[in-house]
Amino acid sequence: MNTPLVQRFVLHFGEMGSRWGINRTVGQIYALLFVSPQPLNAEDIADALGFSRSNVSMGLKELQSWGLVRLQHLPGDRREYFSSPEDVWAIFQTLAEQRRKREVDPTLTMLRDALLEPVTDPVDKHAQGRMREMHELIELATGWFEEVREMDRERVVELMKLGRKVGKLLDARDRFIGGKNA
């Protein structure tokens, strides 16, 4: 199961996980489950990665809390088996939703509270103005994300493939109607 290709992917995912704010061990467990052709139990994972059973157990609990692994039982086996969802789009949506809940929503709450505070000090007024800009940007981005999330997958893929063409279309529109970028 631990071919050089799989090992390289698992190690890379662990390193990337630490940059994304998750434990390296958790990243490696997820990567192994993601590329595994069949569900794995905690012992299989510990053996494959050289981790202690307790580290694997804690990692699996974290992945379950994120909704990134499925727990299942196999007929005739009392152990718990874990797998990654097959649909990469569902995984992406789960990750984005969890990051929104854990990172974006608390930031928006803090910014809203800060913007409601009455301030008179010029430094605080300046800071509040900058916070307002940040709040507006995050609100715009999360609103756009929610709209995209409600689209069917084919439409999202189509939108993503448009890429720079959307900007060119907006430039052409502005030139046509004499807009600000003409």
N, C-alpha and C positions, 0 to 999 in steps of 0.2 A: 504493500500500500504506500510506503514512503519512497517513491521513486525520486530521482534527482529533481525532476520537474515539479512534483508535488512539494518536496522539501523547499525548493526555491520560492515557490508561491507562498507557502506557510510562513517561512521566515520573513519574507517581504511584508506580508500582511500584518505580522506581529509588529514590525518596525513602523509601518504606516499607522497601525492602531494606536501606538503610543503618541504619534503626532496628531491623531484625531481625538485624543483625550480618553482613550480606553487602554486598559492594561494590556501589555504585550502578550501575556498569556491568553487573555480573552480573544485577542485578535488572531492568534495562532489556532486556538480551538475552533473559532468560527471558520477560518480558512480551510482547515482540515475537513470540517463538516460540509463546507460548500463544495469541495471537489470530490468528496467521497461518493462512490457509486451506490452505497447502501448506508442505512442508519448505523451509527456507532454507539456503543455503550461507554460509560465513563472509563472502564478498564481499558478498552481498545484505544481510547483517546490518550489516556495516561501513558500507555505503552508506546504508542506511535510518536508522541511528542517528548517523552522522557520527563513528564511532569508528575508531581505527587497526585494521588487520588483526591486529596482535599483541595488542591489548587484547581483541578479539573472540575470538581463539584461546585466550587465558588464561581468559576468561570461560566459554567453552564447555567447557574442561577442568574447571573448577570445577563447572559444572552437571552434567557427566557423572559427576564423583566423588560428587555427591549423588544421582545416579540420576534427575535431573529432565529430562533430554533424551535422545532416542534418535538414534543415528547411523544413517544409511541411505545407500544409493547408488541413484541413479536409472539406469535403462537408458540406455546410450550416453553417460553423463557420468561422468568420472573424479573429479569433486569429491565431497566429503563433504557430505551434507545433514543438517540437524538439525530435529527437531520435538519438541514437548512431548507427553507422553502425553495422549490424548483424555479419559480418565476422571478427572474432578476428585477423586473419592474416592480413586483410586490415588495421585494427586499428594499429597493430604492425608496419606495413610498414609505415603508415602515421606518427606515433610517431617517428620512426627512421629517416625518411626523414626530418621532422620538426626539430628534434634535430640536425641533420647534418647541415641544413641551418642556424640555430640560434646559434649553439655552435661550431661545428667542422670547418665549412668553414671560419668563422672569425678568428679562431685560426690559421688555415693554412695560411691565408692571412698575419696575423701578423708575423708568423714564416718565410714565404718567404721573406717578406720585411726586417726582421732582418738579414736573411742570406745573403741578397744582400748588406748590409752595409759594406763598407771597414772598417776593424778594425786593430789597431796596438797594443793596450793595451793588455797585457797578460790576464787580467781578462775578457775583452770582447772576446778575442779569445777562452778562456775556455767556456764562456757563449754561444758563437756562436756554438761551438762544441756540447754542450749539446742540444742546440736548434735544431741542425741538426739531432741528434739522435731522438728527439721527433718528428720532421717533418717526418722523414723516417717511424717511427712507425705509425703515424697517417695516412700517405699516404698509407701504406701497409694495415692497417685496413679498411680504406674507400674503397680502391680498391677491397678488399675481399668482403666487404659488397655489393658493386655494382654488383659484379659477382653473389653473392648469390641472390640478389634482382631480377636479370634477370632470375633465374631458376624458373621452375614451382613449385608450392606448394608441390606436392608430392615428388619432388627431394629434396627440402629443408628439409622436414620432415625426409626423409631417411638420409640425411647428419647429421641432428641433432641427430638422434637416434644412429648413429655410435659412437659419443662421443669419449671415450678413445680408442676405437678400432682403430681409425685412427693413434693415437700415437704408439700403439703396432705394427701396420702394418709398419710404418716408421722405428721403431726399428728393426723389422725383415728384412726389406730391407737393412738397414745399416749393419747388421750382415752378410747378404748374400753377399753384394758387398764389404765388408771390409771397410765400411764407418767410419766416425769419431766417432760414438758411439759404435763401435764394441768392 
